[in-house]
Amino acid sequence: MKSVPVEHNNLPHLFLHFDVGDPAGGDTVTDCLNKIIAKSAFVSTDSRVADGANTNNDQCDSRKGLVRSPSSGNITPTSTHNVQPTHWWNGQSLEDSTCDAPPLYAGWAWPPNTCPYYRTSFKKLAKRFTEGHGCVYRHLYEELCHKLSLNENAANEKGAGHDIFANFIPAFFHTLQFYFPSKSSNAQTKAVARNGYLPEPTKVTLVLRTFGTDLPRVAQCISEFAKGNHPSYPDYYNPDLIMNIDLFCSSWTCRDVQGNVVETEDEKHELVYELHSTTSDKVGDRSQNRTAGGDLTGDDAILNYLQTRSIVGIQDCYPFWRDNNHAPWSDKPVWARTNNLSGAHNHHHILLDDNIHNDPLDGAGGIRVPQVAEETREGKHSSYESLHGCEALNMHGKHLIRVPTICPLMEDNWFVQQIEKARWKHYEDDVRDKKSAGILVLSGKNLTDEYFSDGLKLPSNLCSVDLSRNNLTHIPQQIFSLSNLKFLDVSRNSIQGIPPEISHLTNLVELIALSNHLRLSQMSTDGLTLLPQLKLLDLRYNKKLKQSALDALQEVILPHNTQLEIICTIPTKQQGKENKLSACDRDATLLQSQLEPISTPQLCKRLERTFGITLNKQSDLSYDREFIMKTLLECYNKHGPREIRKEQGIPVSLERQKALLKELESINWPRTTRERPKIRAEYYMILQKPGSGKEHSTRTKKETAKLMRYKKLFDQAVEALAEIDPEFSSRFTALAVTKNFVGSPHIDTLNVGPFYGMSLGGGAIAVECSPMLVAEVETRGRLGKVDGRFPHWVTPYSGTRFSLIYYVTSGSVEPQTTAIFAPPLETNPNWIEPPTFVP
């Protein structure tokens, strides 16, 4: 008997919120290192402690000099700031400079009768800790200076230090490399093994958090790292981290239902977290750095925006945190789902900050969770609320990670280890919560009927089952034994009917069966009439269900269930066809024309992934191409023009160009209609390579005879390609020869990999590299390699233009990665890898 497998392919979008603050009060690196050690050097708060006593020494890791604590509480409101300690936590005297350094402690809960040296009345001495009471840790201080490559002068400088990477813990760059792998074609950097870790997240976003004014400097540092300018990562390259970074200042604002700013929060007003766009040179000027149209008001708007970005910087509001007595909820909020699985976003936010404390009343790290639906007041700007006290502290290890800075200083992999532990906890809690809530999601797993026919057992407490986007031809029989089931989604399969057993689901409230192959003759109307709780029957986009089918369903079912809504799409014969243009009709200079080759589902994905707009899947508008395209164009209009990247193909010798041009100018074009009528060109001819078709077939004989008429041109073209890429010249299957090809944005759906293009005349090949980047590849007298499975077209030109396109339509399929490809190193040693993008 098999059971439902644990799947990892629906892992959430990971958001890493890193505190990247300035050194406090203009501290030097020396000050900071001393304070870091003092925060993990624990002392005894028990006046009765005697020399030689030993506190938790059995937990000491002698190799690293660190101690790990249990992850449980020990929260106390007792302040230690007035304590004047005389002994370390292991009983050694603070005045004994000859003893071995007591083990440092980096745990979440303080051991009984102890506290950090930094939390005592000696805090004022912490900047020179290793020159006074902490002289026994001087060797550690010197080791850290060496690790950071700091000499004595550099360590005593204020601010940025001796270079752009100074003051950044090496573990931070190690973490960036792990979660944002290099995209350089010659990278030698080895990725950290994922042994024991979850698979890679679906996406990662880096969110820089600080109270200070240093975001532009941090942004520049990360950009330089991403370009391969860090001395420890010279082969690293990742364009996702090369910023024009989005910088924001945050605020908490009281607003009424109409959105007006008010003075105080009460039952009619709410406190709303907002982000205000800034310019990089004005970060820190909280009175003048807000730009029109750049505000994000409320949690949903912020989350929708963040999920579209790879990196964002936020300057949080220190005065608000200070005025709220440093309460955690008022500082650097991150977002979490509660165990009722509420919240529309599949996100996992983690804040890493050294100011997170095991104290419900003091520290960093606000947790925002979705409000229960019935508590969400109409007109509210926020669907989230802040957790307070111990509820928020319980999120430590999953959404909050306290950073004892000494740990990542000594262990480059520390951040990764803690993040992966948090991911495991989040995943296990999510699985447990779904199981206890009776939720099963098996969407998009390519499941067939056989999967359910082999004795698969489903949990009997299930109340929600999602089987959408699979390859099912009927609803699995196991479903009909789930007496508690309230929600069933079998959309986007190949299901042809709804059987009489549907009547067993007497608690079913929603049945979503859109985009299947349903037929009225195979739908049990009697079974559907026996579902007293059913409120929604979604049958949209089933081509066989016409108006007569809808009328019949309503006539039979509605008298027994007046609350039921039946949704069905009734297409007209010419619906959408009268306005649909072919590639040859499109003006390639218009953005809409460039987007038209993209399918409607892919346009929806672009709205969500690039611009943070998620359409309601239950609404007809989420399938309305005209509406989706209009919304997308509005988003592009607000964002501004797409970036244009200029590239050049590999030069073809002048002798070869002259020989080809001679043949092309004298060509006797076939006396037939163009061979690709939906493309705009004066002439378009396809020459099949010998051996690419079925042997002895009539079509192959005709193609061979055609090839012999243009053999001289074909041989010249093959020799030109062989000089550039011999391997590709041996395996391409066809050559397209054109004269005056114009615009025509399109996708080559039959291609199994990239193509080579060459032109004799003007006009570059433009291809979409990502939603916000278009490459224009100069192919005049050059061979450019482009993946035609991305939207592409020819840029405007004047005069006569001949082109040769070498493409492959058979053999193994090459995965789509980038739209353009690196030329040989000697032709362009500074070539930059484009973003990997799969539509």
N, C-alpha and C positions, 0 to 999 in steps of 0.2 A: 504494500500500500504506500503510494508516494504522497508527499505533502507539498503544500505550496512553498516554493523555494524562496530564500532570502535573496532579493535582487539589489544590485548596487547601481543600476543604470538610471536611477532617478535622484541622484545625489544633488543636494541644493547648491545654488550659487553661493560661493564663499566670499564673505567680505571681511578683510583683515584691517581693523582699525588700529593703527599704530600711533601711540603718543610719541611725538617727535619734538618736544619742547626745547626752548632755549635753556642754557644754563641759568639757574635762578639767580636773580640779582646781579648778573654780570660775573658769576663765578668763573674762575679759571679752571682748566682741565685738572690741575692739582687739587683744587677745592672739591671738584665733582668726584674724583676718584676716592679721596679721603672720605667723603660723605657716603659714597656707595658702600665702602667697607664698613663704616660705622653703623649703617642700617642693618647689616647682617651679623654684626658682632654683638652677641647677647650678654647681658649682665644679670646678676641676681638682684631681685627686688626684696629678698628676704634677709632682714638684718641678722637672722640667726645663722646664716650660712657660715660654714667654717672652711678654712683652707683644706684643700684635699677632697672636698665634696665633689660628687660627680653627677651631673644632671644629663640624662639621656645620651651619655657618651657612647652607648652601645649602638646608637643609630648613625654614628659618624662614618662617612666614606673617606677613609684616610687618603685615597688617591686624589680626590678632588677637594677635600677639606670642607665639604658641604654636608649638611644634615637635612633630611627630609622629614616633615612632620606628618601625622595623620591628617586627613582632609576634613576632619570634623571640627566642631565649633570652638568652644572656650572663649565666647564673647563676653567681655566685661566692660562696664562703663567707667571703671576706676582709671583715673588718669595717672600716668607715671612721670609726668613732666616735672614734678617737684622732687622726684627721687634723686638722691646723691649716692650712687652705687659705690661700693668698695671692692667688690669681687666680680669676676667674670661668672658666667652661668655655670661653669664647671668647678667653681670654688677657688680658682686661682686669684690672687690679689691683683688689682689693677696697677699697683705700684711695683710689682715684680717684673722687671724688664728682662730677666734672664730665663723666664719660663718659656716653654713652647706655646705657640699661638693656640688659644682655644679654638675648637672647630667653629666655623661660621654656621649660621642657621638661616635657612631660606624657606621655611615652611609657612603654611597659611595660618595655622593656629599657634600662638605663642605657648611654649611649655609653661606649666604652672610656676609662678613666682619668678618669672624672667621677663625681660623686655629688651628691645634693641638699645644700645648705647645712645643712638640718635634720638630716642624717645625719653631721655632723662634730662635732668637739669644741665647736663654737660653738652647738650646739643650745640651750644654756642662754640664749643671747642672742636666740632666735627670737621671743620675745614682743614684742620691740621692734625687730624686724628692720629695718623701714623708717626707723628713727631712727638706725641705726648703719651696719653694712656695706651694708645694703640700701637706703640712702637714695636710690639711683638708681631705686628702684621706688616712691617715695613717691607719684608721680602716679597709679600704678595703685591703691594703697591708697585714695587719696581718691576715685578713680572708683568703687571697690567700695562705699565708704561711701555715696556718692550713689545708687548702684543699689539699695542696701538701704534707702534713705531714712533713714539714720542721721545724727543730728547728733553733735557731739563728746561731749555728756553721755551720750546714749543708748549710744554706742559704748563708753563706759567703764563701763557698768553691768554687774553680774553677773547671771546667770540669765536670766529671760525677756525682759528688755528693756522697751521702752516700750509694747508692745501684744502681743496674743496671737500675732500672725504674725511677730514679731521673731525673728531667728536662723534663720528658714527661708528657704532659697534660693528665689528666685522660680521657678527652673526646676522645682522640685518640684511647685508648683501647676500649672505648665504641663503637666507630665507627667500629673498626676491628671486634668486636663481632657481630655487626649488619650485616655487609656485608660478613663476613666469619663465619657463624654460627658454634658453637661447634659441633664436631663429636664424642664427648665422650658419651659412653653408659650410664654413670651415671651423666651427666651434670645437675646441678640444675639451671644454669643461664637461665634467662628468656629472650627470644628475644623481642626486642622492637616491639610493635604493628605497623602494616603497615597501620593503619587507615589513609585514605586520601593520601596514598602513592601509587605509581605505583607498580605492581607486581615485584618480584625479577628479576634482570637482568639475561640474559642467562649465563653470566659469569662475574666475577669481577677480575681485576688485580690491585695490589697495586704497584705503581711506586714511589720509594723514590727519591727525588730530593734535591740536596744540592750543594753549592759551596765548602763546607768544606771537611775535611778528616775523617768524623765521620761515614761513612757508615758501616764499620765492627761493630762498637759499636751498631748502630741502628739495624743492622741485628741480632746481638746476643740478644738484648733486645726483639725483636719481636719473635724470636725463643723461648726464655724463657716464654714469654707470651703464645705462642701457645702450650707449653707443660704443662700449668697449674700452672706455678710458680709465677704468679702475685698474690699478697696477696688478691686482690679484685676479682679475677676470678680463684679460686683454682680448679674448676671443668671444666674449659675450656680446650678443646683440638682440634687442627685442624692441621693435618700434612701438609696441603697446605702452611702453613706459617712457617713451621720448615725448615730453610734454611741451605742448601747450596745455598745461594742467588747468583744470577748472578749480578756481579758488573761491571760497565762500567765507563770510562771517555769519555766525549763528546768533539767534536771539530767541527769547521766550516772550511772546506777546499776548496780552489779554484781548480777546475779540468777542464781539457779540454774534448773534446768529446771522446778521447781515454782513459780517466780516469787518465791521468797523472796530478800530482800536479803542479800548476802554481802559479805565484806570485800574479796576480791581476785578479779581476773579470771584464769581459766585455761581449759583445754580443756573443763571441765565448766560453766564459768560464762561469762556474756557481759555486755558493757558495753552498756547499753540507754539510748537517748536518750528522755527523758520530758518531758512538759509538765504542769504543775500549775496548775489554775485559781486565779485570784486575784480579790480585789476591788480596784477601782481605787484605793481610798485606802490599800491596803497593799502596793502594788507596791514592791519593794525589801526588804521584811521577809521574807527567804527562810525564816525559821524558823516563821512563824505564818500565812502567807498561803495555805496549801493548804486547799481545801474538799473536803468529802466528796463522792465521786462525780465529781470534776472532773478526775481524772488521765487522761492519755493515755499509754499505755505502748507504746513500740515504734514503728517507722517506719510500718507499715501503718495503725495506729490514728490516728496523727497526720495522715498523708496523706488518709485517708478523711474526717477531720474538716475539714481545711483546705479541701478541695474544695467544701465546703458553705457556705463563708463568703465575703463580699466583702472583709472587712478583719479582721485579727487582730493583736494585739500580743504579742511574746515578749521577755521579759527574760532574756537568756542568762547563763550562769554564768561570771562572770569568774574566781572562784577556781580553777575546774577548768582554764580556759585557762592561767592563770598557773602552776598547779602542773604543767602539761604543757609548760612552757618555751615557751609561746605558739605551739605547733605548730598549723598551720592546721586539721588534722582535728578539733581539740578546740574550735573556735569557730564558732558560727553555721552549723550544717550546712544544706545544701540538697541536694536529691535529683536524681539524673540517671539516665537509662537508659544502659546500655552498648551497644556495637555489636552485641551478640547480641540486641538488642531485648527483653531481659527486663524485667520490671516490668509490673504490671497496670494502672498508671495512665497515661493519656495526658496527661502533665503536662510543662510546661517551667518550671523554677525558675531564677530569676536573682537573684543576690545583688549588690547595688551597695553598695560599702563603700570608704572611703578607706584602710582598713588592710589591704587585699589587696596583697601584695608578690610580686614576681618572685623569691621565695626559698622553696625547698621546706621550710625548717625554721622559718619565722617568718611570722606574719601571720594575717589572718582568712580565713574561707572554707573550711569543711569540705565535702567532696563525699561523699555517700552514694550507693552504687550497688547494684542488686540482686545478691544472691548467686546463683551458679549453683545450679540446683535440687538437684544431688546434694550440694552443700556445706551445704545448709540442714538443720541437725540437728532431729530431731523434738523439739518442746517449746520451740524457740527463740522468743523474743519478737520478734526482729527478722529480717526477710528481706533486710536491707540491711547493707552493710559500708562502712567509710570507706576512701577512697583516700588514699595517702600520697605525699609527695615530688612528683616530676615528673609522675606520673600525674594528680595533682590540678591541678597548674599547667597542664596541657594543656587543662583546662576553661575557662581564661581566654578570654573572648570569646564563650563560649556559655552557661556557667552562672555564671561569675564575671566581674564588671566592676569593675576598679579605678577608683575615682573620684578623679582629681586635682581637688580641690574648686575650684581656680581655673577649670577648664573650664566646669562648669555655672554658676558665678558670672558668667562672661562671655558664655555662650551659653545662652539659655533653652531651646533645643531640643536641648541636648547629651544629656540623659538619653534622650530619645526616639530620637535617632540611634543611640546605643549599644545600646539595647534592641532596636531593629529590626534592627541588624546581627547581634545575637545570635540573634534569631528566624530570620533568613535562614540563618545557619550551622546552627542546630538543624534547620531544615527540610531543607536540602541534605544534611546528614549522615544524617538519617532516611531520605530517599529513597535515598541511596547504600547505606545499610546494608540496607534492605529489598531493594534490587535484588541486592546481593551475597549476601544470605541466601536469595534465591529466594522472596520473599514478595510477593504481589500482593493488594491490598485494593481492591475495587470495590464495597463495600457501600453500600447506600442512595443510589445515584446514578440511580435511575429508568431503568435500562438495559432495553432491549427486545431481542428476538431480532435485529432489524435491525442493531443495533449490532455484533453479531458476524458478521453475514452479509456484510459489505462488506470482506472481506479483512483483518480485524484480525489482526495477528501478535503472539503472546505469546512472551516470553523462554523459551527452551528449558530454562533451569536452574530453573524454578519448582518449589518443593517445597510451597508453601502458597498456595491461592487462595480468596479469600472473595468470593463473588458474592451474598451474602445481601441481603434487603430490596430487590429489584429487581422488574421486571415480565417475567421470563423465563417462557416456556412449555415450554422444553426446555433441557437442558444443552448449551452451545455445543460444536460439533464440535472447536474448537481445543483444548479441554481434554484430549481423548483422545490427543493427540500428546505430552503431557507425561509422559515416562517416569519422571521423578524425583518426581512428585507424591506427597506423603504425606498431605496434608490438603486436603479439598475441602468448602466450605460453600456450599450452594445453598438454604439455608432461607429461608422467607418470600418465596417467589415463587409462580408458578402452574404449576409443572412437573407434568406428568401421568405421566411415565414415566422409567425408567432404561434406556437402550438397550444392545444387546449390546456396543457399543464400550467400555463400562466395563471390559471384560476387559483392555484395553490398559494399564490403570493398575496394573501388577503390584506397585508399591511403596506403593500407597494403604493408609494405616493407619486414617484416620477419614473417613467420609462422612456429613455432616450435611445431612439433607433434610427437616427438620421444617417444619410449616405450609406444605404445598404441596397439590396436587390429585392426588397419586399414586394410581394404581389398580394392583392386582395384575396385571391382564391386560397392562399396559404396562411391567412391570418384568421385565428379563431376569434370571431366576434363574440361568440357565446362565452369564451373564457374571459375576454376583456370586460364583459358586462358584470362579471362576478368579482370585480375589484372595487370594493366600496370606497377605499381611501384614495384611489387614483385621481390625481389632479392635473397631471401633464402627460400627454402622449405625443412625443415629438417624432414625426415621420417625414420631416423635410428631406428633400434631395434623394428621394426614392423614385427613379424615373418611371417605374411602372404604376405608380399610384397617381391616377388622373383625378379630375374633378368628380367623376362618377364614383370613384373609390372613396373619396372624402365624404361625399353625400351619403353613401351607403353606411359608412362607419358611424357618422353622426346620427343617422336615422335609427340604427340598431342600439348604439351604446348610450347616447345622451339621455334617453328617457329613464334609464336606470341610474344615471350618475350626472346630475345637473351641474356639479362643480368641475367636471372634467373639461380641460382645454385640449383640443386636438389640433396640432400644427402640421400643415402639409403644404409643400411648395407645388403650385400648379404652373408649370412653365408654358409659355406660348411657343409656337413653332419657330419664330424668328427672334426669340428673346436674346438680346445682346449682340446678335449677328450684324444688325444694320450699322452699328457704330464701330465694329471691330476692324482695324486697319491692318493690312499686311506690312511686312518690313519695308517693302518697296514704296509704300505710301507715307511712311513716317519721316518727319523732319528730324534728322539725327542731331540737330543742334539743340533740340528741346529736351528738357529733363524727362518729361512724361514719355516721349518716344524711346528714350534710353531705358526706361523702366518697364515698358510694355512687354518685352519678351519674358519677364518674370511671372511665374504663376501666381494666382491669387493667394493660396496658402503661404507662399514665400513672401509675398508683400505683407501679409499679416505678421509673419515672424519679424520682418524688418521693422514694422511699426513698434513691436514690443521690444525687440532686442536693441535697436538703435535709438529709438525715441521714447521708450518707456510707456507706450500706449497699448493697453491690453483691451481688446474688444470682447464684449460679452458673447460667449460662444452660443448662448441660447437666443441671440438676436439675429434676425435676418441680415442686419447690417454687417455682421462678421463674415458674410459670404457675398456681399454686394461689392463687386469689383470696382464699380464706379465710385462708390462711397469710400472704399479703402484707398483707391488711388488719389482721390481728392484730399483725404486726410494726410496721406503720405507727402503729397506735394506741398501742403501747408506746413508740415514739419520741416521739410527741406528749405522752404522759403524763409522760415524763422531762423534756421541755422545758418543759412548763407550758402554760397556756391561750394560745390565739391572741389576738393584739392585735385589738381592736375599734375601728374608726375611724367616728366619727359624722359623717354628711353630711346636707345638706338639699337637696331639690329646689328648683326655681324656683317662687315663689308664684303661684297662680292667683287671679284677682280673686274677692272674696266674691260678687259678683253672678253670676259664671259658676259658682261652686261651688253656689250655691242653685238655679240653673236646672238643673244636672246632677242634683243630689240629688232634685229634684222629679220629673224624668223616671225616675230609677232606682227611686224608691220606688213609682212607679205602673206599672212595667214589667209586661207580661204575658209572662212567661218562656215559651219554647217548650215544648210538651207532648211532649218527647222526652227520652231519656236524655241526660245531660250530654255535651257535644261533645268533652270531653277527659277520659275516664273515669279515667285514671291520676293525675289531679290531684284533691286533696281540696277541694271547694267545694260549697256548697249549690246554686248555679247557675253555669254556665259557658257563655257564648254567644260565637260568633265571627261578626263582621260583615265580609264581604269588601268592600273598597273598589271602587267602580265602575271597570272597566277592568283589574282585576287578574287576571281569569280569561280563559278561551278564549271568544272572541266566538261567540255563537249556540249554544254548547254547552248541553246539558240542565242540567248543574251550574250554569253561569253564570246561566241563567234562574231557577233555584231560589234562588240566592244573591241575585240582584237583587230577587226578590219578597220575600225575607226582609228585605233591607235597607230596602225601602219601608215595611215594617211598623214599623220602628224608626228611621225617617229623622230624626225630630226629635232623638232622643238622639244619633244619629250626627253630625248637623250641629253640635249643641252641642259634642260632643267634639272635632270637627275644628277648630272655631273656637277652643276653649281652647288647643289645641296651636299653632295658627297665631299666636296672640299671643306665644308663647314662642319657637318655632322654625318660621318659615314654610317654610323649605327642607324640613325633615323632614316637615311636614304635607302637602306636595305629593307625597311619594314613598312614604310608608308604604303597605303593601298590605292590612293587616287590623287590625281592632280587636277585642280580647278584652274582653268585659264579664263581670265576676264578682260574685257575692255570697257573702260569708263564705268567702273563700279562706283555707285553713289550711295553714301549714308547707310541706309538699311540696317538699323539696330536689330540684332537677332541672336539666337542661341543655336549652336550646332548640336542638336539633340541626338544625332546618330553617331557622333564622334565618340571614340573610346579613350581618347587622350588628347594632348595638345597638338597643335599644328604649327608648321612653319609658313610664313608669308613673306613674299617679296614683291616689290612694285617697281616698275619703270615709269615714272611719272610721280606727280604729287599725291598728297593725302596720306596720313598716318593711320595705323590701325589703333583705334581707341578701344580699351577693354576695361570693364569694371573690376577693380582689384578688391574692393570692399564697398559697403554702402556709402562711404564718404571719400573714396579715393578712386580716380580714374587714371589709368596709364595711357599715354599716347606714344606708341612705338613707331619710330621712324623706320620705314622699310624701303625707302627709295634707294635702290642699288644695294640693299641690305636684306639679310634674312633674319626675321624676328620670330621668336618662339612664343606662342600665345596659346592659352587654353580657351578654345572657342565654346566650351560649355558654360562660360560666363558671358553675359551680354557684351557684344562688341559691334563695332561699326567703323566706317571710314570717315575721317575728318574732311572738311571741305577743301577743295583744291581747284585749280584752273588748268586748262589744257587737256592733253590726252594722257590717260593712265592705263597701263597694262598691269596685270597682277598675276602671280602664280601662288597657289595655295596647296601645300602638301599636307594631306590629312590621313587619318587612320579610322576605319569604321569596323574593323574586325580584329579578333584576337583578344587577349586579356585586357580588362578595363583598368586604366590607371586612375587611382583615387584623385578627386579634385583637391588641390591644396592651394597653390597660388596661381594667379591669372597670368603672370609673366615669370620669366626664368632667367637665372644668372647667365651672362655670356662667359666665354672663356676668361680666366683670370687676367691674362695678359692684355685683353682688349679693354677691360674696365676694372682695375684692382680695387676701386672704391665703391663698387656696386653694392647697394643696400637691399637686403631681402625684403620683399613686400609682405604685408600681413597675410597670414593664412586665413582663408574665408571660405566656408561652405554655405551656400544659400539655404 
